[in-house]
């Protein structure tokens, strides 16, 4: 968003950090602490991605 601040308004983002997953549906959002990778992947319904 720092590179495209106008997109924050378009996406109704009022807090940072905000992570948005639009594809594949359903769309999901996560706001706040993104440091717990397994929690982020689980909340966004992303399978795999373990590193």
C-alpha positions as CSV (number, residue, x, y, z in Angstrom):
1,X,0.0,0.0,0.0
2,X,2.9,2.4,0.5
3,X,3.6,2.3,-3.2
4,X,-0.1,2.7,-4.0
5,X,-1.8,4.6,-1.1
6,X,-5.0,5.2,-3.1
7,X,-5.7,1.5,-3.1
8,X,-6.2,1.6,0.6
9,X,-9.3,3.7,0.1
10,X,-10.6,1.5,-2.7
11,X,-10.3,-1.6,-0.5
12,X,-11.7,0.1,2.6
13,X,-8.5,-0.4,4.6
14,X,-8.4,1.6,7.8
15,X,-5.8,-0.3,9.7
16,X,-2.3,-1.5,8.9
17,X,-1.0,-4.1,8.4
18,X,-4.0,-5.6,6.4
19,X,-3.6,-8.7,4.3
20,X,-6.4,-9.4,1.8
21,X,-6.9,-12.7,-0.1
22,X,-9.3,-12.2,-3.0
23,X,-8.6,-15.4,-5.0
24,X,-9.7,-18.1,-4.9
25,X,-13.1,-17.1,-3.3
26,X,-14.2,-16.5,-0.6
27,X,-12.4,-13.3,0.0
28,X,-10.7,-13.1,3.4
29,X,-9.0,-10.3,5.4
30,X,-6.6,-10.3,8.3
31,X,-5.6,-7.2,10.2
32,X,-2.8,-6.8,12.8
33,X,-0.1,-9.2,13.8
34,X,1.0,-11.2,10.8
35,X,4.1,-12.7,12.4
36,X,2.5,-16.1,13.2
37,X,2.8,-17.8,9.8
38,X,0.7,-20.9,10.6
39,X,-2.1,-18.7,12.1
40,X,-2.1,-16.4,9.0
41,X,-2.3,-19.3,6.6
42,X,-5.1,-20.9,8.6
43,X,-7.1,-17.7,8.9
44,X,-6.8,-17.0,5.2
45,X,-7.7,-20.7,4.4
46,X,-4.4,-21.2,2.6
47,X,-3.2,-24.8,2.4
48,X,0.5,-25.6,2.5
49,X,3.0,-22.8,2.2
50,X,5.2,-24.2,5.0
51,X,8.7,-22.8,5.2
